[in-house]
Amino acid sequence: MIALLGLCMVTVFLYLVMSKRLSPMVSLIVVPVAFAVLGGFAPDLGDMITDGIKSVAPTAAMLLFAILYFGIMIDAGLFDPIARAVVRLTHNDPLRLIMGTVALVAVVSLDGDGTTTFMITVSALLPIYRKLGVSPVLMTGLACMTNAVLNVVPWGGPAARAASALKLDPQELFVPMIPALVAGLATVFVIAYAIGLRERARLRTAAPVLVGAGGPDTYHGGSADFDVLAPDRESLRPKLFWFNAALTITLLTALIIGVLPIAVLFMIGCGIALIVNYPRLEQQRARIASHADSVVAVVAMVFAAAVFTGVLSGTGMIEQMAHYLLTAMPDALFPFFSIIVAVLSVPFTFFMSNDAFYFGVMPILAEAGAQHGIGAMEIARASLLGQPIHMLSPLVPAMYVLIGLAKVDLGDHHRFAIKWALVVCAVVITAGFGLGLIAIH
């Protein structure tokens, strides 16, 4: 009965999120509360939710200060010279432009926010794509793949959700995955190089062919509405560029080494960045307020997820559903279970939102693996290996920002990018297996 109740709860949650009947945050709160009351667990509801909140509090703190830190670095102009260097180094060469696109997205993606990354990319590079006659579809496709690989950083959405759902340390989850992610990023660079060579040859022998809704006449070169790299913005601190670069490199190095918990590192880094770049109180308030929307949305989602995971765990739904999954699955497949999870994460993260997959499906998979001796950490890492395709999902709002600013048709975008994203997924999963992140048991 409890297993059936849990299955119904997950199904209703997935339906409400995927059909957009309710926002993910509202669904994460309302659905588990309703099913807990329906199942007779109302007296224990407070304790279950409190336990869930305690378990995700460090992750929420880490996300809050990480998003704020990288937002301050963007405001201060840390990424401006990188973007402009990419522009200068293109030399009207399609190959350099396409390779530079991947490099720029890779660097800016460290902020963990796809929307900001895409705004910077389009602002800096779209005029050059139009000038050279290179299809903006190439920019949008490669930007999505690159950002999806780098979005697995602990302060990005997928890893934070996986860590929250299974109560894992984000740092311990992420650091061993770095070589696999490097392999995925290297694959994107190889793909970009091959496409760049093709574009260079095409433009030498043919007239420019622009792909995307509206064509060249609909783009007027103006990016004032979304140019987060505006050279005259008040928040710029060009004299502090090297300080900010050193601070960021030190922070990321300390994160990888594990000097302190990630949340503590970003708290300290955020405090230093604000004091040095914006010493006056009104300046600090303005910078914090400018990023309040994104910070509140992400942190609220994490705490809402605590309700869902708290009810799933506290009522015993996960254990019961995993038990039935175990009995239905042939014993011969369980040695390959983490590999199966990695492969399934590719379609799951494309057709489902990260919230639906990591909060609704992955805890069930993790419990099933646990009953067969496979740790939650391995299942969490397996679930992240299919992420290179997620940014192409029609459920990702940032993708619509990207193709909207670039004036690219969604169908053209998907036709170009999906096949290459599947190649990147295959490389990351293979690298994960070779590194022992997933294994045959």
Sequence and secondary structure as in RCSB ss.txt:
>XXXX:A:sequence
MIALLGLCMVTVFLYLVMSKRLSPMVSLIVVPVAFAVLGGFAPDLGDMITDGIKSVAPTAAMLLFAILYFGIMID
AGLFDPIARAVVRLTHNDPLRLIMGTVALVAVVSLDGDGTTTFMITVSALLPIYRKLGVSPVLMTGLACMTNAVL
NVVPWGGPAARAASALKLDPQELFVPMIPALVAGLATVFVIAYAIGLRERARLRTAAPVLVGAGGPDTYHGGSAD
FDVLAPDRESLRPKLFWFNAALTITLLTALIIGVLPIAVLFMIGCGIALIVNYPRLEQQRARIASHADSVVAVVA
MVFAAAVFTGVLSGTGMIEQMAHYLLTAMPDALFPFFSIIVAVLSVPFTFFMSNDAFYFGVMPILAEAGAQHGIG
AMEIARASLLGQPIHMLSPLVPAMYVLIGLAKVDLGDHHRFAIKWALVVCAVVITAGFGLGLIAIH
>XXXX:A:secstr
 HHHHHHHHHHHHHHHHHTTSS HHHHHHHHHHHHHHHTT GGGHHHHHHHHHHHHHHHHHHHHHHHHHHHHHHH
HTTTHHHHHHHHHHTTT HHHHHHHHHHHHHHHGGGS HHHHHHHHHHHHHHHHHHHT  HHHHHHHHHHHHHHH
TTSTTSHHHHHHHHHHT  HHHHHGGGHHHHHHHHHHHHHHHHHHHHHHHHHHHHS     STT GGG  S  TT
T TT TT TT  GGGHHHHHHHHHHHHHHHHHTSS HHHHHHHHHHHHHHHH  SHHHHHHHHHHTHHHHHHHHH
HHHHHHHHHHHHHHTTHHHHHHHHHHHHS GGGGGGHHHHHHHHHHHHHHHS HHIIIIIIHHHHHHHHHTTT  
HHHHHHHHHTTGGGGGGSTT HHHHHHHHHHT  HHHHHHHHHHHHHHHHHHHHHHHHHHTSS   
